[in-house]
Amino acid sequence: MDMEDDGRMKRNLLIIGAGGVAQVVAHKAAQHNDRLGDIHIASRSIAKCERIVESIHAKGSLKVAGVLQAHAVDAMDTDAVAALIGATGCQIVINVGSAFVNMTVLEACIQTGVAYMDTAIHEDPAKVCETPPWYGNYEWQRRDRCAQAGVTAVLGIGFDPGVVNAWARLAADEYLDTVESIDIVDINAGSHGHWFATNFDPEINFREFTGTVYSWQSGAWQENTMFEIGRDWDLPVVGVQKAYLTGHDEVHSLAANFPKADVRFWMGFGDHYINVFTVLKNLGLLSEKPVRTAEGLEVVPLKVVKAVLPDPASLAPTYTGKTCIGDLIKGTKDGQPAEVFLYNIADHAEAYAEVGSQGISYTAGVPPVAAALLIADGTWDVGRMVNVEELDPKPFLNILNDIGLPSRIRDAAGDRALTF
């Protein structure tokens, strides 16, 4: 179908953000601009956006000739974002900027009536590790307005959250009669070659791990401390890996949509990361509260640490190895205990060769483009706010199979590609 011949279809994409994930989104969108239309990239630094545009042209990523343009915008300014949406004629916004801008960008989309996507829960810069429910504190409070405006808002459409939510829904629909537990496991078995670095924004990374670890177990929120609970996981390709119970975005929506299941998130950490993290935290260098130096200069320790660490986007050229992210979902089938492990393997070097970003950015950046394609053709253009597990997962996972993030399944029948 020619999208221009059907007024229901959405075209033209605005990408908010210019980091490593935004680069992936822009490259993958360019590869499908025959279906997505014009592509606009905006952040506070137009120079960063222009470098992404240059990299797209350098790799020849545009499928067809079309608009590919960089813009400067303060994403914390709703009016400025709304004005840019209007000026560009974009009907789909992918927000991969800082989690601090979610609510202002979402508000701009509601006001202009365009589709919205993000890859993480909103964060208030003044608060660290708020108590659950995180979505309930922010995004879900705009559900009624999205529905009233007919605005499609897909929350958490990266990999985790995102693909892992779709796997949970798929398991409930196709493989299990009841779901008793959802364990999400995120392992990066790659190496960036630096003494120490974080794979995404250090400020967001450290804020995520300095507070209470929340999981949903036995129908209630359970509280633990970071690195308190760890276990070994025997995983495909990457082998046995140690992962720790960690609080994470998708736990909050999955707990609401699967309230009778235990929902836990596990992330892999090496001893070196834990040691450095522990020293920084104990010294107070991960604090978001300003301090004053002997010279009278007021600084925020966490921002200083961020400033001295490598830019996550700079890690890509030398990154080697693979990631493994999966859902182990247990329950019953035909009255008997059953389990299924749904997973993906991504390669850092392959991601860099294709789009100039490392594998973690790749896994986060490809899914929103798959979702944009589904919104563009009407499949996921539902006219309300949803989390990924509230949507039909099959079209989404099918597209991911085709554009770079294939799913696999391991269950009683063996280990195989997941196809429909």
RANOR-V842373 format. One record per run of one state. SS is the DSSP state (H for helix, E for strand, L for the rest). FROM is the first residue (numbers start at 1). TO is the last residue. If there is no record, write none. Layout:
BEGIN
ss=SS from=FROM to=TO
ss=SS from=FROM to=TO
END
This chain:
BEGIN
ss=L from=1 to=2
ss=H from=3 to=5
ss=L from=6 to=12
ss=E from=13 to=16
ss=L from=17 to=19
ss=H from=20 to=30
ss=L from=31 to=32
ss=H from=33 to=36
ss=L from=37 to=38
ss=E from=39 to=43
ss=L from=44 to=45
ss=H from=46 to=59
ss=L from=60 to=67
ss=E from=68 to=72
ss=L from=73 to=77
ss=H from=78 to=88
ss=L from=89 to=91
ss=E from=92 to=95
ss=L from=96 to=98
ss=H from=99 to=112
ss=L from=113 to=114
ss=E from=115 to=118
ss=L from=119 to=133
ss=H from=134 to=137
ss=L from=138 to=138
ss=H from=139 to=149
ss=L from=150 to=152
ss=E from=153 to=155
ss=L from=156 to=157
ss=E from=158 to=158
ss=L from=159 to=161
ss=E from=162 to=162
ss=H from=163 to=175
ss=L from=176 to=177
ss=E from=178 to=188
ss=L from=189 to=190
ss=E from=191 to=191
ss=L from=192 to=201
ss=H from=202 to=210
ss=L from=211 to=212
ss=E from=213 to=217
ss=L from=218 to=219
ss=E from=220 to=224
ss=L from=225 to=229
ss=E from=230 to=235
ss=L from=236 to=238
ss=E from=239 to=245
ss=L from=246 to=248
ss=H from=249 to=257
ss=L from=258 to=261
ss=E from=262 to=268
ss=L from=269 to=270
ss=H from=271 to=282
ss=L from=283 to=289
ss=E from=290 to=292
ss=L from=293 to=297
ss=E from=298 to=300
ss=H from=301 to=308
ss=L from=309 to=311
ss=H from=312 to=318
ss=L from=319 to=319
ss=E from=320 to=320
ss=L from=321 to=321
ss=E from=322 to=333
ss=L from=334 to=335
ss=E from=336 to=347
ss=H from=348 to=355
ss=L from=356 to=358
ss=H from=359 to=376
ss=L from=377 to=384
ss=E from=385 to=387
ss=H from=388 to=390
ss=L from=391 to=392
ss=H from=393 to=403
ss=L from=404 to=407
ss=E from=408 to=411
ss=L from=412 to=413
ss=E from=414 to=417
ss=L from=418 to=420
END
